[in-house]
Amino acid sequence: MSRPNLFGNKPASGTKTRSHASNTRGSEIDLREEMDCILYGEDGSPAHGNLVLIRNMRRDADGRPTLCECMSGQVTREADPDCSYCSGEGYLWDENWSWAFWMYAGADSGFVKRYQRMPPGEIRVDYKIFFFRYDTTILYGDKIVEVVLDEDGNVELPYVREATYKPQTLAKRRADNGRIEYIEAYCREDDAIRSDNPQ
């Protein structure tokens, strides 16, 4: 059973059949198309992505985050944790749904082993890596918010924010003629903000 698309921005390409040999690049794999297949599934195969919120900080013409009212006039520049506008961020922001695939990675694993699934008991979790489509809008200073999902991977209603991650590294993976194929966001697991009392 396919998931209903309640949150938009799921492209129609996730349901098409891949045809590596007939594309304009000959027999090479189209990494954008592969990423769509991972996130959304293909020809009845299950989707491996799930919905997360990307908290995009509102920015001025120079690209600097816009300060919230609770920060104006303060010498200490500390946000009010009870602010109804920014929820303690100190900056104004907008949240947008995005599809992502994620996995854990330990800093002690070698680069070759970084993306391998590790058996239980062998992982020391240092980083959580989120994989996004090439056209996902995310910048340094933005946040990734995980929400509570039900057993089938659907977003529970009403929305409950479960964990908030701040990307430490954003890697735009480029390939064919330098185009962005997908985006990786590396987030430190020990920096995650977990909500016992959800916002």
C-alpha positions in Angstrom: 0.0 0.0 0.0 1.5 3.3 -1.0 1.7 6.3 1.3 -0.7 9.1 0.7 1.1 12.3 -0.4 -0.3 14.7 2.2 2.8 16.9 2.3 3.5 17.7 -1.4 6.9 17.9 -3.2 7.0 14.2 -4.1 7.8 14.2 -7.8 6.1 12.0 -10.2 9.5 10.5 -11.2 9.3 8.2 -8.2 6.8 6.0 -9.9 8.4 5.6 -13.3 10.4 2.7 -14.6 14.2 3.3 -14.9 15.8 2.9 -18.2 19.5 3.3 -17.9 20.4 2.2 -21.5 17.9 4.5 -23.1 18.7 7.7 -21.3 20.8 10.5 -22.9 23.9 9.4 -21.0 24.1 6.0 -22.5 24.5 3.2 -20.0 25.5 5.3 -17.0 23.3 5.4 -13.9 21.3 8.6 -13.3 22.1 9.3 -9.6 19.2 11.7 -9.3 16.8 9.0 -10.5 18.4 6.5 -8.2 17.9 8.8 -5.3 14.2 9.2 -6.2 13.9 5.5 -6.3 15.4 5.1 -2.8 13.2 7.8 -1.3 9.9 7.1 -3.0 10.1 3.5 -4.3 9.5 2.3 -7.8 7.2 -0.1 -9.6 5.6 -1.3 -6.3 8.9 -1.6 -4.4 8.8 0.1 -1.0 10.0 3.6 -0.4 13.0 3.9 2.0 12.6 7.6 2.7 10.6 9.2 5.4 9.3 12.7 6.0 11.3 15.2 8.1 10.9 18.9 8.6 13.6 21.3 7.5 13.6 24.4 9.6 14.9 27.1 7.2 16.0 30.2 9.0 14.6 33.3 7.4 17.4 35.4 6.0 17.9 39.0 5.0 19.3 40.2 1.6 22.8 39.5 2.8 22.0 35.9 3.8 22.1 36.5 7.6 19.4 34.9 9.7 16.6 37.3 10.8 16.6 38.0 14.5 13.4 37.4 16.4 11.7 40.1 18.5 12.7 38.4 21.7 16.4 39.1 20.8 16.1 42.8 19.9 17.6 45.2 22.4 19.3 42.5 24.5 22.9 42.8 25.4 23.3 39.0 26.1 21.6 38.1 22.8 19.8 35.1 24.5 16.5 33.9 23.0 13.5 33.6 25.2 12.7 29.8 25.3 9.0 30.6 25.7 8.9 32.9 22.7 5.8 32.2 20.6 7.5 33.3 17.4 10.8 31.5 17.4 10.3 28.8 20.1 13.7 29.7 21.6 15.7 29.7 18.4 16.4 33.4 18.5 15.8 33.7 14.8 12.6 33.6 12.7 12.2 30.4 10.6 9.9 28.4 8.4 9.5 24.7 8.4 9.0 22.7 5.2 8.4 19.0 4.7 11.1 17.0 2.9 11.8 13.4 2.1 15.0 12.0 3.5 16.8 8.7 4.0 19.2 8.5 7.0 21.7 6.2 8.5 24.2 6.2 11.4 27.9 6.4 11.1 30.6 6.0 13.7 33.8 8.2 13.6 35.9 5.1 14.4 34.9 3.3 11.2 37.1 3.7 8.2 35.9 5.7 5.2 35.4 2.5 3.2 33.1 1.1 6.0 31.3 4.4 6.7 28.2 3.5 4.7 27.9 -0.2 5.7 25.1 -1.4 7.9 26.7 -2.6 11.1 25.4 -5.5 13.3 23.9 -4.7 16.7 26.5 -4.0 19.4 29.2 -2.9 16.9 28.2 0.7 16.3 29.3 3.6 18.3 27.0 6.3 17.1 28.7 9.6 16.5 26.9 10.9 13.3 23.5 10.6 11.7 23.7 11.2 8.0 20.6 12.5 6.2 20.4 12.1 2.4 18.2 14.5 0.4 17.3 15.2 -3.2 19.5 17.5 -5.2 16.9 20.3 -5.1 16.4 20.4 -1.3 16.8 23.8 0.2 19.1 23.5 3.3 21.9 25.8 4.5 24.2 26.0 7.4 22.3 27.3 10.4 19.1 25.5 9.3 17.8 22.5 11.3 16.4 19.0 10.5 13.5 18.1 12.7 12.3 14.5 13.0 8.7 14.0 13.9 7.0 11.0 15.5 6.0 8.3 12.9 3.6 5.4 13.3 4.6 1.8 12.8 4.1 2.1 9.1 6.2 5.2 8.7 3.4 7.7 8.4 3.5 11.0 10.2 1.3 10.9 13.4 -1.3 13.6 13.8 -1.1 16.0 15.5 2.6 16.5 14.6 5.0 15.9 17.5 8.6 17.0 17.1 10.9 14.2 18.3 14.5 15.4 17.7 16.2 18.4 16.2 19.5 18.2 14.4 21.9 20.9 13.3 23.9 19.9 10.3 27.7 20.1 11.0 28.6 19.4 7.3 26.5 19.8 4.2 27.9 17.9 1.2 26.5 18.5 -2.2 27.5 15.4 -4.1 28.3 16.3 -7.7 28.9 14.0 -10.7 27.8 14.5 -14.3 29.3 17.8 -15.5 29.4 19.0 -12.0 25.6 18.9 -11.4 24.3 18.2 -7.9 23.1 14.6 -7.7 22.1 14.5 -4.0 22.8 16.2 -0.7 24.3 14.7 2.5 23.8 16.4 5.9 26.1 15.1 8.6 24.7 15.8 12.1 26.3 15.0 15.5 24.1 12.6 17.4 25.2 13.9 20.8 24.2 17.5 19.7 20.6 16.4 18.9 17.9 18.2 20.9 15.3 15.6 22.0 11.9 16.8 23.1 10.5 15.2 26.2 8.0 18.0 26.2 7.3 18.5 22.4 6.9 22.0 21.0 
